[in-house]
Amino acid sequence: MADDQKKDGLNWLTGGGMIAVALLVDLTTTIITVITFGLGFIINWIPNLFAFMSFSVWLTLKGEANFKRIGILIAPLVAGSAGVPGWTAVIWPMVAKIIAAKTLGNVAPIASRALNKI
């Protein structure tokens, strides 16, 4: 089962779901910041920690997690906790790169390995 999940990896449907969740978390962070007149950092860490854990588990279950990708998720966690939404700006390019590398791997395997090193 784990081999099947890793083989399938991330697709546009799952990636779209990740982007939708990122938009929702960014919207939540923005609403909390506006409602609390800029003092959202007091409670904004809660949805942002949830997002960090969710995206980390999501990438792990799809077989796409590595230290670099999980490390990149720390930036929107910190920024979102301070009241600056940034999940969509991180998740969108990450999903696009993962899917592009997988698609390119089907067409040109050598180019795909070079893209995965980036």
All heavy atoms as an XYZ file, in Angstrom:
883
protein
N       0.822     -1.192      0.000
C       0.000      0.000      0.000
C       0.864      1.253      0.000
O       0.606      2.183     -0.747
C      -0.927     -0.028      1.215
C      -1.808      1.165      1.324
S      -3.265      0.903      0.355
C      -4.311      2.153      1.002
N       1.879      1.317      0.832
C       2.733      2.497      0.891
C       3.461      2.704     -0.430
O       3.674      3.829     -0.860
C       3.733      2.372      2.027
N       3.850      1.598     -1.091
C       4.510      1.723     -2.388
C       3.560      2.296     -3.430
O       3.966      3.080     -4.287
C       5.039      0.370     -2.865
C       6.181     -0.127     -1.988
O       6.858      0.723     -1.374
O       6.387     -1.342     -1.921
N       2.282      1.908     -3.372
C       1.301      2.440     -4.309
C       1.109      3.931     -4.108
O       1.003      4.690     -5.068
C      -0.057      1.734     -4.165
C       0.000      0.265     -4.584
O       0.935     -0.088     -5.334
O      -0.874     -0.495     -4.145
N       1.046      4.368     -2.852
C       0.866      5.788     -2.584
C       2.074      6.575     -3.062
O       1.936      7.635     -3.645
C       0.646      6.039     -1.100
C      -0.734      5.653     -0.634
C      -0.917      5.911      0.852
O       0.046      5.995      1.596
N      -2.157      6.012      1.267
N       3.266      6.050     -2.830
C       4.460      6.764     -3.253
C       4.548      6.792     -4.765
O       4.961      7.776     -5.349
C       5.703      6.121     -2.646
C       6.945      6.934     -2.909
C       8.090      6.475     -2.068
C       9.267      7.408     -2.306
N      10.325      7.210     -1.389
N       4.142      5.718     -5.399
C       4.184      5.655     -6.851
C       3.225      6.681     -7.452
O       3.542      7.361     -8.411
C       3.814      4.262     -7.346
C       3.962      4.104     -8.863
C       3.243      2.887     -9.383
C       4.068      1.655     -9.333
N       3.400      0.519     -9.971
N       2.031      6.779     -6.873
C       1.048      7.724     -7.383
C       1.471      9.150     -7.055
O       1.355     10.035     -7.885
C      -0.342      7.443     -6.799
C      -0.914      6.129     -7.289
O      -0.451      5.644     -8.336
O      -1.805      5.600     -6.609
N       1.942      9.382     -5.862
C       2.404     10.697     -5.461
C       1.308     11.745     -5.480
O       0.121     11.453     -5.353
N       1.734     12.956     -5.672
C       0.841     14.100     -5.655
C       0.259     14.306     -7.053
O       0.978     14.265     -8.038
C       1.640     15.332     -5.225
C       0.908     16.560     -4.771
C       0.074     16.251     -3.537
C       1.889     17.657     -4.440
N      -1.050     14.524     -7.140
C      -1.679     14.830     -8.420
C      -2.391     16.178     -8.308
O      -2.405     16.798     -7.252
C      -2.645     13.710     -8.836
C      -3.710     13.440     -7.793
O      -4.106     14.331     -7.054
N      -4.159     12.206     -7.723
N      -2.999     16.625     -9.400
C      -3.630     17.948     -9.383
C      -4.835     18.007     -8.453
O      -5.130     19.066     -7.896
C      -4.020     18.392    -10.793
C      -2.873     18.998    -11.515
C      -2.243     18.504    -12.608
C      -2.174     20.204    -11.171
N      -1.197     19.332    -12.958
C      -1.145     20.376    -12.100
C      -2.320     21.145    -10.155
C      -0.268     21.461    -12.053
C      -1.449     22.226    -10.117
C      -0.441     22.368    -11.064
N      -5.535     16.907     -8.292
C      -6.684     16.900     -7.389
C      -6.232     17.109     -5.938
O      -6.752     17.970     -5.221
C      -7.470     15.592     -7.523
C      -8.717     15.467     -6.662
C      -9.744     16.526     -7.077
C      -9.311     14.084     -6.810
N      -5.244     16.344     -5.522
C      -4.709     16.497     -4.170
C      -4.027     17.855     -4.011
O      -4.182     18.519     -2.990
C      -3.703     15.374     -3.865
O      -4.330     14.120     -4.095
C      -3.224     15.437     -2.436
N      -3.284     18.255     -5.031
C      -2.626     19.561     -4.995
C      -3.631     20.699     -4.905
O      -3.423     21.670     -4.175
N      -4.732     20.570     -5.630
C      -5.790     21.573     -5.552
C      -6.395     21.640     -4.163
O      -6.721     22.717     -3.663
N      -6.541     20.492     -3.528
C      -7.033     20.452     -2.156
C      -6.070     21.138     -1.201
O      -6.486     21.881     -0.302
N      -4.768     20.913     -1.400
C      -3.770     21.564     -0.557
C      -3.809     23.080     -0.739
O      -3.714     23.831      0.234
C      -2.368     21.030     -0.889
C      -2.143     19.608     -0.452
S      -0.515     18.990     -0.901
C       0.497     19.834      0.295
N      -3.965     23.523     -1.979
C      -4.027     24.960     -2.249
C      -5.288     25.558     -1.632
O      -5.252     26.658     -1.060
C      -3.936     25.221     -3.763
C      -2.537     24.833     -4.264
C      -4.241     26.684     -4.092
C      -2.409     24.756     -5.767
N      -6.406     24.841     -1.718
C      -7.658     25.322     -1.113
C      -7.526     25.451      0.405
O      -7.980     26.438      1.000
C      -8.810     24.387     -1.473
N      -6.885     24.480      1.033
C      -6.663     24.552      2.486
C      -5.733     25.718      2.818
O      -5.951     26.438      3.801
C      -6.105     23.209      3.024
C      -5.632     23.342      4.459
C      -7.157     22.120      2.905
N      -4.702     25.928      2.001
C      -3.794     27.056      2.226
C      -4.543     28.381      2.131
O      -4.337     29.282      2.957
C      -2.644     27.021      1.220
N      -5.425     28.510      1.140
C      -6.241     29.725      1.015
C      -7.127     29.920      2.234
O      -7.270     31.040      2.744
C      -7.101     29.659     -0.248
C      -6.397     29.953     -1.562
C      -7.273     29.538     -2.742
C      -6.032     31.416     -1.653
N      -7.711     28.833      2.714
C      -8.583     28.899      3.885
C      -7.813     29.337      5.133
O      -8.292     30.168      5.911
C      -9.264     27.544      4.118
C     -10.282     27.480      5.244
C     -11.478     28.380      4.925
C     -10.746     26.044      5.438
N      -6.620     28.809      5.318
C      -5.802     29.189      6.477
C      -5.384     30.652      6.367
O      -5.423     31.393      7.355
C      -4.572     28.266      6.622
C      -3.621     28.775      7.700
C      -5.002     26.847      6.931
N      -4.999     31.090      5.154
C      -4.635     32.495      4.970
C      -5.823     33.417      5.242
O      -5.674     34.475      5.865
C      -4.111     32.736      3.552
C      -2.694     32.226      3.359
O      -2.011     31.973      4.373
O      -2.275     32.087      2.202
N      -7.001     33.012      4.788
C      -8.210     33.803      5.042
C      -8.500     33.868      6.544
O      -8.815     34.938      7.077
C      -9.399     33.208      4.291
C     -10.730     33.932      4.446
C     -10.655     35.332      3.839
C     -11.842     33.135      3.789
N      -8.365     32.745      7.224
C      -8.581     32.699      8.673
C      -7.595     33.610      9.402
O      -7.985     34.370     10.298
C      -8.437     31.250      9.192
O      -9.343     30.418      8.496
C      -8.679     31.164     10.681
N      -6.330     33.549      9.009
C      -5.306     34.397      9.625
C      -5.626     35.869      9.418
O      -5.521     36.685     10.347
C      -3.921     34.069      9.033
O      -3.613     32.709      9.315
C      -2.842     34.957      9.609
N      -6.042     36.219      8.196
C      -6.376     37.616      7.896
C      -7.581     38.084      8.705
O      -7.571     39.188      9.262
C      -6.645     37.784      6.393
O      -5.499     37.330      5.659
C      -6.933     39.223      6.034
N      -8.616     37.262      8.775
C      -9.821     37.635      9.533
C      -9.501     37.815     11.015
O      -9.946     38.780     11.641
C     -10.941     36.594      9.317
C     -11.483     36.707      7.892
C     -12.060     36.773     10.332
C     -12.444     35.599      7.501
N      -8.709     36.906     11.565
C      -8.339     37.023     12.986
C      -7.544     38.300     13.228
O      -7.778     39.013     14.215
C      -7.547     35.779     13.457
C      -8.458     34.561     13.518
C      -6.899     36.030     14.817
C      -7.737     33.254     13.763
N      -6.635     38.629     12.317
C      -5.827     39.843     12.471
C      -6.695     41.093     12.394
O      -6.515     42.036     13.175
C      -4.725     39.897     11.401
O      -3.907     38.727     11.528
C      -3.855     41.126     11.556
N      -7.662     41.115     11.467
C      -8.542     42.273     11.323
C      -9.461     42.412     12.535
O      -9.634     43.512     13.071
C      -9.363     42.179     10.018
C     -10.467     43.213      9.972
C      -8.458     42.323      8.812
N     -10.038     41.312     12.977
C     -10.963     41.352     14.117
C     -10.263     41.810     15.392
O     -10.840     42.534     16.200
C     -11.643     39.981     14.327
C     -12.646     39.728     13.208
C     -12.323     39.902     15.678
C     -13.258     38.335     13.237
N      -9.032     41.397     15.572
C      -8.312     41.733     16.806
C      -7.490     43.017     16.680
O      -6.666     43.304     17.547
C      -7.391     40.574     17.226
O      -6.441     40.341     16.174
C      -8.162     39.325     17.534
N      -7.708     43.777     15.598
C      -7.019     45.058     15.379
C      -5.501     44.911     15.420
O      -4.804     45.690     16.051
C      -7.481     46.114     16.391
C      -8.949     46.369     16.341
C      -9.783     45.906     17.355
C      -9.519     47.045     15.274
C     -11.145     46.126     17.304
C     -10.884     47.266     15.215
C     -11.702     46.818     16.224
N      -4.986     43.889     14.750
C      -3.548     43.692     14.670
C      -2.947     42.874     15.788
O      -1.748     42.618     15.791
N      -3.746     42.459     16.739
C      -3.233     41.649     17.842
C      -3.511     40.160     17.624
O      -3.564     39.391     18.577
C      -3.836     42.107     19.170
C      -3.491     43.540     19.583
C      -4.243     43.917     20.842
C      -2.000     43.682     19.783
N      -3.654     39.775     16.362
C      -3.964     38.391     16.036
C      -2.866     37.410     16.376
O      -3.104     36.207     16.470
N      -1.642     37.921     16.549
C      -0.542     37.013     16.876
C      -0.788     36.256     18.172
O      -0.174     35.218     18.415
C       0.785     37.785     16.952
C       0.837     38.821     18.028
C       1.256     38.469     19.295
C       0.477     40.132     17.770
C       1.305     39.417     20.301
C       0.529     41.082     18.771
C       0.946     40.731     20.045
N      -1.712     36.742     18.980
C      -2.015     36.061     20.240
C      -2.681     34.711     19.988
O      -2.406     33.741     20.697
C      -2.905     36.956     21.134
C      -2.147     38.222     21.518
C      -3.381     36.213     22.372
C      -2.989     39.287     22.181
N      -3.529     34.620     18.948
C      -4.203     33.347     18.652
C      -3.942     32.820     17.247
O      -4.324     31.701     16.937
C      -5.731     33.464     18.880
C      -6.306     34.624     18.093
C      -6.062     33.559     20.330
C      -7.816     34.716     18.165
N      -3.255     33.586     16.396
C      -2.997     33.128     15.024
C      -2.093     31.903     14.960
O      -2.070     31.199     13.955
C      -2.382     34.249     14.182
C      -3.414     35.009     13.403
O      -4.505     34.514     13.152
N      -3.068     36.215     13.018
N      -1.356     31.627     15.985
C      -0.467     30.471     15.960
C      -1.259     29.163     15.905
O      -0.758     28.151     15.412
C       0.492     30.486     17.146
C      -0.193     30.367     18.472
C      -0.680     31.378     19.234
C      -0.504     29.155     19.163
N      -1.265     30.870     20.374
C      -1.174     29.513     20.361
C      -0.280     27.811     18.904
C      -1.620     28.565     21.275
C      -0.717     26.869     19.817
C      -1.381     27.248     20.993
N      -2.506     29.171     16.369
C      -3.299     27.936     16.411
C      -3.635     27.435     15.000
O      -3.297     26.291     14.657
C      -4.569     28.116     17.277
C      -4.167     28.406     18.727
C      -5.467     26.887     17.198
C      -5.306     28.873     19.613
N      -4.284     28.237     14.131
C      -4.546     27.718     12.787
C      -3.274     27.501     11.974
O      -3.219     26.608     11.117
C      -5.441     28.786     12.140
C      -5.265     30.010     12.938
C      -4.884     29.561     14.317
N      -2.238     28.281     12.238
C      -0.997     28.116     11.493
C      -0.237     26.861     11.902
O       0.370     26.196     11.063
C      -0.134     29.370     11.636
C      -0.686     30.486     10.801
O      -0.563     30.468      9.583
N      -1.335     31.439     11.435
N      -0.287     26.513     13.173
C       0.319     25.255     13.607
C      -0.455     24.071     13.026
O       0.143     23.087     12.586
C       0.353     25.181     15.134
C       1.045     23.964     15.732
C       2.516     23.922     15.314
C       0.936     23.980     17.240
N      -1.788     24.192     13.001
C      -2.621     23.167     12.368
C      -2.245     23.006     10.894
O      -2.125     21.883     10.394
C      -4.108     23.542     12.494
C      -5.021     22.693     11.677
C      -5.355     21.409     12.084
C      -5.547     23.168     10.483
C      -6.192     20.619     11.319
C      -6.381     22.380      9.711
C      -6.705     21.110     10.134
N      -2.055     24.117     10.186
C      -1.685     24.062      8.768
C      -0.318     23.413      8.588
O      -0.129     22.567      7.703
C      -1.684     25.467      8.174
N       0.646     23.781      9.427
C       1.984     23.194      9.331
C       1.935     21.682      9.505
O       2.519     20.928      8.721
C       2.908     23.823     10.381
C       4.283     23.221     10.415
C       5.216     23.553      9.464
C       4.629     22.304     11.403
C       6.487     22.994      9.484
C       5.891     21.747     11.438
C       6.818     22.093     10.472
N       1.218     21.238     10.527
C       1.122     19.794     10.772
C       0.353     19.101      9.642
O       0.734     18.010      9.200
C       0.471     19.527     12.122
C       1.347     19.944     13.286
S       0.736     19.494     14.923
C      -0.864     20.242     14.979
N      -0.714     19.730      9.163
C      -1.518     19.129      8.093
C      -0.714     18.974      6.806
O      -0.728     17.910      6.189
C      -2.754     19.983      7.805
O      -3.589     20.037      8.922
N      -0.010     20.025      6.390
C       0.764     19.945      5.158
C       1.939     18.984      5.298
O       2.291     18.285      4.349
C       1.236     21.328      4.716
C       0.110     22.207      4.239
C      -0.089     23.458      4.781
C      -0.764     21.772      3.253
C      -1.119     24.263      4.350
C      -1.801     22.574      2.818
C      -1.990     23.822      3.362
N       2.541     18.927      6.473
C       3.642     17.983      6.692
C       3.152     16.546      6.570
O       3.778     15.714      5.893
C       4.256     18.194      8.076
O       4.795     19.476      8.196
N       2.022     16.244      7.195
C       1.454     14.892      7.116
C       0.999     14.599      5.693
O       1.212     13.503      5.164
C       0.294     14.725      8.128
C      -0.473     13.450      7.884
C       0.826     14.763      9.541
N       0.382     15.571      5.040
C      -0.101     15.404      3.679
C       1.045     15.037      2.741
O       0.945     14.097      1.949
C      -0.746     16.704      3.211
C      -1.902     16.568      2.276
C      -2.145     15.554      1.405
C      -2.988     17.479      2.121
N      -3.301     15.790      0.714
C      -3.831     16.965      1.138
C      -3.305     18.682      2.714
C      -4.981     17.620      0.722
C      -4.451     19.330      2.302
C      -5.279     18.804      1.326
N       2.152     15.778      2.814
C       3.305     15.488      1.971
C       3.913     14.133      2.309
O       4.355     13.398      1.419
C       4.357     16.594      2.109
C       3.991     17.936      1.482
C       4.989     19.002      1.898
C       3.926     17.825     -0.031
N       3.936     13.777      3.590
C       4.483     12.491      4.001
C       3.640     11.340      3.465
O       4.176     10.354      2.944
C       4.567     12.407      5.534
O       5.378     13.483      6.003
C       5.154     11.082      5.976
N       2.327     11.453      3.574
C       1.453     10.385      3.081
C       1.551     10.210      1.569
O       1.376      9.104      1.060
C      -0.004     10.662      3.473
C      -0.325     10.535      4.957
C      -1.774     10.928      5.226
C      -0.058      9.118      5.442
N       1.822     11.278      0.858
C       1.958     11.210     -0.591
C       3.374     10.830     -1.019
O       3.653     10.725     -2.206
C       1.555     12.544     -1.235
C       0.073     12.792     -1.194
C      -0.639     11.693     -1.970
C      -2.116     11.881     -2.023
N      -2.756     10.861     -2.852
N       4.266     10.659     -0.062
C       5.635     10.254     -0.388
C       6.473     11.380     -0.956
O       7.466     11.140     -1.634
N       6.102     12.606     -0.712
C       6.807     13.761     -1.268
C       7.551     14.561     -0.208
O       8.085     15.626     -0.504
C       5.804     14.684     -1.987
C       5.054     14.035     -3.119
C       5.926     13.692     -4.317
O       7.062     14.195     -4.397
O       5.477     12.901     -5.152
N       7.569     14.097      1.026
C       8.195     14.861      2.106
C       9.702     14.633      2.123
O      10.181     13.530      1.887
C       7.599     14.454      3.448
N      10.430     15.700      2.348
C      11.855     15.626      2.639
C      12.173     16.807      3.557
O      11.326     17.661      3.805
C      12.710     15.611      1.364
C      12.493     16.814      0.469
O      12.177     17.896      0.943
N      12.661     16.623     -0.826
N      13.385     16.868      4.070
C      13.730     17.918      5.028
C      13.588     19.309      4.415
O      13.175     20.247      5.072
C      15.155     17.732      5.554
C      15.268     16.584      6.514
C      16.090     15.514      6.243
C      14.539     16.577      7.693
C      16.191     14.459      7.131
C      14.636     15.532      8.586
C      15.463     14.464      8.296
N      13.926     19.431      3.129
C      13.855     20.734      2.475
C      12.409     21.221      2.372
O      12.111     22.375      2.689
C      14.476     20.624      1.079
C      14.541     21.906      0.308
C      15.290     21.658     -0.986
C      14.799     22.553     -2.078
N      15.419     22.271     -3.352
N      11.503     20.356      1.954
C      10.107     20.759      1.797
C       9.450     21.043      3.145
O       8.679     21.996      3.268
C       9.331     19.684      1.051
C       9.716     19.644     -0.412
C       8.875     18.697     -1.206
N       9.342     18.680     -2.580
C       9.435     17.598     -3.309
N       9.051     16.435     -2.830
N       9.877     17.677     -4.541
N       9.740     20.241      4.141
C       9.173     20.492      5.463
C       9.798     21.753      6.052
O       9.124     22.550      6.706
C       9.382     19.285      6.401
C       8.738     18.016      5.813
C       8.840     19.568      7.797
C       7.252     18.107      5.567
N      11.079     21.975      5.804
C      11.749     23.179      6.285
C      11.174     24.448      5.679
O      11.081     25.485      6.338
N      10.773     24.375      4.406
C      10.167     25.526      3.744
C       8.861     25.912      4.431
O       8.493     27.091      4.471
C       9.951     25.225      2.245
C      11.300     25.203      1.530
C       9.027     26.238      1.594
C      11.232     24.718      0.095
N       8.160     24.946      5.008
C       6.885     25.214      5.663
C       7.031     26.009      6.960
O       6.049     26.522      7.488
C       6.147     23.902      5.945
C       5.722     23.085      4.725
C       5.034     21.797      5.179
C       4.820     23.877      3.802
N       8.251     26.122      7.464
C       8.461     26.885      8.694
C       8.248     28.377      8.456
O       7.738     29.082      9.328
C       9.858     26.592      9.279
C       9.891     25.136      9.764
C      10.202     27.540     10.416
C      11.231     24.655     10.222
N       8.583     28.873      7.254
C       8.435     30.308      6.964
C       6.974     30.767      7.070
O       6.689     31.740      7.776
C       9.008     30.638      5.592
N       6.004     30.101      6.413
C       4.625     30.570      6.584
C       4.072     30.302      7.983
O       3.165     31.008      8.424
C       3.834     29.815      5.519
C       4.664     28.656      5.159
C       6.084     29.063      5.394
N       4.619     29.317      8.681
C       4.201     29.079     10.065
C       4.549     30.285     10.928
O       3.707     30.806     11.649
C       4.864     27.819     10.624
C       4.706     27.580     12.136
C       3.249     27.309     12.478
C       5.590     26.437     12.587
N       5.772     30.762     10.813
C       6.214     31.910     11.605
C       5.504     33.183     11.146
O       5.003     33.953     11.969
C       7.756     32.070     11.522
C       8.210     33.344     12.191
C       8.442     30.856     12.134
N       5.446     33.399      9.830
C       4.794     34.610      9.308
C       3.305     34.613      9.638
O       2.753     35.636     10.047
C       4.997     34.707      7.802
N       2.645     33.470      9.466
C       1.221     33.390      9.768
C       0.926     33.590     11.232
O      -0.085     34.191     11.599
N       1.806     33.123     12.084
C       1.619     33.317     13.516
C       1.754     34.786     13.884
O       1.177     35.234     14.867
C       2.630     32.488     14.300
O       2.402     31.109     14.074
N       2.492     35.536     13.077
C       2.636     36.977     13.310
C       1.519     37.773     12.646
O       1.464     38.986     12.783
C       3.981     37.454     12.794
N       0.650     37.099     11.896
C      -0.493     37.776     11.280
C      -0.341     38.042      9.796
O      -1.182     38.692      9.199
N       0.736     37.564      9.178
C       0.956     37.770      7.747
C       0.655     36.458      7.016
O       1.380     35.485      7.183
C       2.418     38.193      7.469
C       2.646     38.405      5.985
C       2.778     39.423      8.261
N      -0.411     36.421      6.208
C      -0.740     35.175      5.509
C       0.304     34.844      4.449
O       0.740     35.714      3.706
C      -2.102     35.465      4.878
C      -2.208     36.939      4.811
C      -1.350     37.485      5.908
N       0.719     33.587      4.385
C       1.732     33.207      3.414
C       1.659     31.764      2.963
O       2.499     31.307      2.196
N       0.665     31.020      3.434
C       0.585     29.599      3.089
C       0.375     29.386      1.598
O       0.996     28.510      1.002
C      -0.517     28.913      3.891
C      -0.115     28.704      5.301
C      -0.519     29.420      6.389
C       0.814     27.732      5.789
N       0.106     28.945      7.518
C       0.926     27.905      7.183
C       1.567     26.731      5.176
C       1.752     27.115      7.971
C       2.386     25.948      5.973
C       2.477     26.142      7.340
N      -0.494     30.173      0.984
C      -0.771     29.996     -0.439
C       0.476     30.284     -1.264
O       0.748     29.578     -2.237
C      -1.925     30.919     -0.881
O      -3.034     30.698     -0.010
C      -2.344     30.634     -2.300
N       1.237     31.283     -0.866
C       2.457     31.642     -1.592
C       3.522     30.554     -1.517
O       4.395     30.486     -2.369
C       3.019     32.952     -1.055
N       3.452     29.694     -0.535
C       4.416     28.601     -0.403
C       3.882     27.309     -1.010
O       4.601     26.597     -1.719
C       4.789     28.393      1.085
C       5.611     27.136      1.284
C       5.544     29.600      1.595
N       2.620     26.993     -0.758
C       2.058     25.718     -1.202
C       1.874     25.675     -2.718
O       2.165     24.664     -3.354
C       0.728     25.429     -0.466
C       0.983     25.261      1.035
C       0.024     24.211     -1.037
C       1.895     24.108      1.389
N       1.383     26.766     -3.318
C       1.126     26.774     -4.761
C       2.377     26.408     -5.570
O       2.347     25.476     -6.378
C       0.567     28.139     -5.174
C       0.297     28.253     -6.629
C       1.175     28.592     -7.608
C      -0.945     27.983     -7.292
N       0.560     28.572     -8.819
C      -0.735     28.204     -8.664
C      -2.192     27.595     -6.840
C      -1.745     28.042     -9.598
C      -3.201     27.437     -7.782
C      -2.973     27.656     -9.137
N       3.521     27.099     -5.395
C       4.710     26.724     -6.177
C       5.247     25.332     -5.832
O       5.760     24.635     -6.698
C       5.738     27.794     -5.835
C       5.025     28.854     -5.117
C       3.744     28.292     -4.611
N       5.124     24.934     -4.552
C       5.611     23.615     -4.166
C       4.829     22.523     -4.885
O       5.412     21.587     -5.445
C       5.511     23.427     -2.651
C       6.076     22.105     -2.159
S       5.865     21.831     -0.388
C       6.782     23.163      0.313
N       3.510     22.644     -4.896
C       2.660     21.660     -5.571
C       2.953     21.654     -7.066
O       3.096     20.590     -7.680
C       1.162     21.956     -5.297
C       0.262     21.186     -6.229
C       0.823     21.640     -3.853
N       3.065     22.835     -7.667
C       3.332     22.929     -9.105
C       4.669     22.286     -9.461
O       4.779     21.578    -10.463
C       3.303     24.384     -9.550
N       5.698     22.503     -8.639
C       7.017     21.923     -8.912
C       7.006     20.403     -8.785
O       7.581     19.695     -9.611
C       8.056     22.510     -7.965
C       9.447     21.972     -8.218
C      10.362     22.307     -7.069
C      11.645     21.562     -7.139
N      11.545     20.163     -6.830
N       6.329     19.899     -7.758
C       6.267     18.450     -7.564
C       5.559     17.789     -8.739
O       6.032     16.789     -9.291
C       5.568     18.110     -6.239
C       6.434     18.527     -5.053
C       5.234     16.624     -6.159
C       5.721     18.466     -3.713
N       4.431     18.356     -9.157
C       3.670     17.769    -10.261
C       4.416     17.935    -11.578
O       4.423     17.020    -12.408
C       2.254     18.370    -10.313
C       1.491     17.942     -9.056
C       1.513     17.944    -11.573
C       0.158     18.609     -8.871
N       5.074     19.075    -11.783
C       5.848     19.285    -13.008
C       7.006     18.300    -13.094
O       7.282     17.744    -14.167
C       6.374     20.717    -13.058
N       7.679     18.053    -11.977
C       8.792     17.095    -11.971
C       8.299     15.692    -12.283
O       8.946     14.942    -13.024
C       9.501     17.127    -10.627
N       7.122     15.338    -11.728
C       6.565     14.009    -12.000
C       6.164     13.874    -13.473
O       6.458     12.865    -14.110
C       5.363     13.765    -11.091
C       4.803     12.359    -11.185
C       3.752     12.134    -10.134
C       2.398     12.267    -10.772
N       1.302     11.947     -9.881
N       5.535     14.901    -14.008
C       5.115     14.871    -15.406
C       6.322     14.854    -16.332
O       6.355     14.103    -17.306
C       4.235     16.105    -15.722
O       3.145     16.115    -14.816
C       3.722     16.063    -17.136
N       7.313     15.675    -16.026
C       8.520     15.706    -16.828
C       9.261     14.376    -16.744
O       9.876     13.943    -17.709
C       9.427     16.847    -16.367
C      10.654     17.150    -17.210
C      10.250     17.481    -18.632
C      11.443     18.289    -16.608
N       9.179     13.719    -15.593
C       9.805     12.409    -15.433
C       9.213     11.361    -16.353
O       9.900     10.426    -16.767
N       7.944     11.500    -16.674
C       7.319     10.573    -17.611
C       7.775     10.835    -19.040
O       7.824      9.930    -19.854
C       5.791     10.691    -17.540
C       5.263     10.237    -16.203
O       5.887      9.450    -15.505
N       4.101     10.749    -15.829
N       8.113     12.091    -19.351
C       8.500     12.466    -20.708
C      10.014     12.390    -20.888
O      10.503     11.840    -21.866
C       7.999     13.901    -21.034
C       8.441     14.334    -22.408
C       6.496     13.963    -20.907
N      10.756     12.966    -19.954
C      12.212     13.038    -20.044
C      12.816     12.734    -18.677
O      13.015     13.634    -17.868
C      12.644     14.414    -20.530
N      13.109     11.469    -18.388
C      13.590     11.084    -17.055
C      14.859     11.802    -16.598
O      15.004     12.124    -15.428
C      13.846      9.585    -17.180
C      13.074      9.150    -18.372
C      12.964     10.335    -19.270
N      15.787     12.096    -17.495
C      17.036     12.753    -17.095
C      16.758     14.187    -16.637
O      17.281     14.641    -15.628
C      18.053     12.737    -18.253
C      18.467     11.294    -18.529
C      19.267     13.589    -17.932
C      19.312     11.108    -19.750
N      15.913     14.896    -17.350
C      15.569     16.269    -16.971
C      14.816     16.283    -15.645
O      14.964     17.201    -14.845
C      14.736     16.933    -18.061
N      14.017     15.265    -15.402
C      13.259     15.185    -14.152
C      14.199     15.042    -12.958
O      13.994     15.668    -11.932
C      12.300     14.001    -14.199
O      11.696     13.819    -12.949
N      15.238     14.258    -13.081
C      16.183     14.095    -11.978
C      16.906     15.413    -11.694
O      17.155     15.753    -10.542
C      17.193     13.003    -12.290
C      16.608     11.621    -12.059
C      17.589     10.571    -12.362
N      17.460     10.357    -13.816
C      18.165      9.505    -14.525
N      19.102      8.803    -13.951
N      17.966      9.363    -15.791
N      17.200     16.172    -12.746
C      17.832     17.474    -12.547
C      16.884     18.434    -11.840
O      17.295     19.205    -10.984
C      18.274     18.054    -13.896
N      15.602     18.401    -12.181
C      14.616     19.282    -11.568
C      14.403     18.906    -10.111
O      14.183     19.782     -9.273
C      13.291     19.212    -12.337
C      12.182     20.157    -11.894
C      12.643     21.609    -12.034
C      10.938     19.948    -12.723
N      14.462     17.648     -9.767
C      14.266     17.215     -8.393
C      15.409     17.666     -7.485
O      15.245     17.749     -6.277
C      14.105     15.699     -8.298
C      12.696     15.266     -8.605
O      11.754     16.012     -8.382
N      12.556     14.074     -9.130
N      16.580     17.945     -8.049
C      17.716     18.397     -7.252
C      17.556     19.850     -6.836
O      18.212     20.313     -5.921
C      19.012     18.216     -8.015
C      19.402     16.765     -8.158
C      20.707     16.632     -8.885
C      21.072     15.159     -9.034
N      22.333     14.987     -9.759
N      16.692     20.571     -7.529
C      16.503     22.007     -7.242
C      15.652     22.169     -6.015
O      14.698     21.549     -5.790
C      15.856     22.729     -8.451
C      16.771     22.628     -9.645
C      15.555     24.156     -8.097
C      16.179     23.182    -10.906
